[in-house]
Amino acid sequence: MINKERNNKLFEEYKRKSYKELDELEKNPNISYNDYVILSVARGIKEIEDGIEGIPAEEVFKELLGESYRENSIYANS
């Protein structure tokens, strides 16, 4: 079962950390998948709040999944 209260507390804790601290946490081989996802979301929100521009989702998908992702994506059907 998902512990939403714990996840929210962890999210707020991660948002307060410096980018250097977040980098170190990301490199920790013992971080759980759940905590890594929360860390990634917290970093993204922190960057948005700090005015750091990210890369468009389209580029992310292409980088992670290659060109073939378009054939199987919901975007191709819309």
Buried (B, 14 or more C-beta within 10 A) or exposed (E): EEEEEEBEEBBEEBBEBEEEEBEEBEEEEEBEEEBEEBBEBBBEEBBEEEEEEEEEEEEEBBEEEEEEBEEEEEEEEE
